[in-house]
Amino acid sequence: RVETPLSEPRYLYYLLIFLCSQILGQFLCLVLQVPQLNSTREETRQRPFFFAISFYLRAQRQREKRMGWVRKTVDSVKSLQVKQVLLRAIGLAMVFTSGLILWKALMCMTGTKSPVVVVVSGSMEPGFKRGDALFLYKNKDPIRAGDIVVFNVKGQDVPIVHRVIEVHEQQSNGEIKLLTKGDANDMDDRFLYARGQLWLKPQHIMGRAVGLLPYVGWVTIVMTEKPVLQYILVGAVGLLFLTSKD
Amino acid sequence: MHSFWLRANAVLTFSVIILAFTCAMASVSDCFNSPSPSAQIQITNINWFQKQRNGNEEVSLAMNITADLQSLFTWNTKQVFVFVAAEYKTPKNAVNQVSLWDAIIPAKEQSKFRVQTVNKYRFIDQGSNLRGKDLNLTLHWHVMPKAGMMFADKLVIPGYRLPKEYR
C-alpha cells in the first residue's frame, strides 16, 4: 500500500491549525485597532463610570505640561510604538501562516510530500535542464514505462528525476519492479540504487512529473549552495516589513 | 506607496504574476492541438535468443521503425521523447514493459523518420517465458514543453511473435 498525504490526518490537522491561527490573527488586529476612549466633558457627565478616568487623564495632562514638550513626544511615540510593532508582527505571522496553508493544501492536492522540485543535475537534458522547476503529482494509477518519476535512494537525501524504462508487475501480489534511466545517461540507474538493489518499488517513488517551469529553480539552487544568501534574504524581508510606513 | 523599495516590490510581484500567467496560457494553447501521429515497426531479424546462466532469457532483435510525429509539435514544444517498448504477459507477471529503443526529437523537421536499429537496451525477461511469446510493440511519445504541462501517449502495434527455439 502506498501512503499519500491525503490519507494521513496529520496534514489535515496542520491545515486546520493554520486556518485557526489566521482567524485569531485577524481578530487580534481588529482588537488592537479599536480607538481609545474619548474623554470629553459631556461624556463624563453622561457616564459617571468614566468620571474617575477623566479626572486621572486631566491630572496626567497637567503633569505633562509640566514635564515639557520633549518628554511628551517620547511618551506618545513609545505607546504608539508598542501597538505598531505588535500589529506589524501579527501581520508578518499571518503572511507566514498563509504561505504554510498554501503549501500544505498543495501537498494534499497533489498527493506528494513535495509538490515542486528543482532539477539539479543534467541527466535529463535536453528535456530538463539544471534550474528547471518540476510539478509532481501522485495518484493511485500504477507507474508505467515512460513516466518521469522522482525517487529517493535509501541513504541519499537528494531525490533523482529519471524516466522509467522497465516495468514488471507480478500477477499474484501486485508487486511492481521498476528500472529507471536518465535520458542523457548511457547506463540505466542500477549504479545509483543501494548496494544489491536491482529494482525500484512504488514506495520509493515520490511522484510523477507532470509539468515544467524553466529557470525558476535557479533561486533555490543558488540559495542552497550558498546558505548565507538565505539569511540575508529573510533578514532583508523582515527588516523591510517592520520598518515600512504602512 | 512612495518609497523605492515598495515600488520595486510592487513591480517584482506584478512581473512574476504576469510571467506565471503567460506560462499557463502557453500550456493551455497546447490543449488545442489535436495530434495524429502514425508509425510502423517491423522486426527484421532476431539476432540471438539465449538463456542466461541465472535462468533469465535474453533476446536481441533488429527493427525497422518508421514514424511521422510532425503533428505533435507546437510552438511550445521543446522536444519529443519517443521510445519503443515490448509489452507482454507471462504466467508470473501480469504486466511486462521493456524499453528497447528511444530517441529525442528536438524539432519538427526531424520528426518524420525511418530508423534501422538493434535494440538499444537489453531485453531480458524475469525467467524463461519468451519462447513463442506474443508481443505488442508499443511506440510511446512524451511531449516535453518549454513551459507547462507535459503529455504522453502511445500507439500499440500488436501481432509480433518470438521464435519457439533458441538461436
Interface residues (C-beta under 8 A of the other chain):
Chain A: P126 G127 F128 P142 R144 A145 G146 D147 I148 R163 I165 E166 V167 H168 E169 Q170 Q171 S172 K177 K181 D183 D188 A209 V210 G211 L212 L213 P214 L240 S244 K245 D246
Chain B: M1 S3 W5 L6 N9 C23 S27 K78 Q79 F81 F83 A85 P91 K92 N93 A94 V95 N96 Q97 V98 S99 D102 I104 P106 Y121 Q126 H140 H142 M144 P145 K146 A147 G148 M149 M150 A152 K154
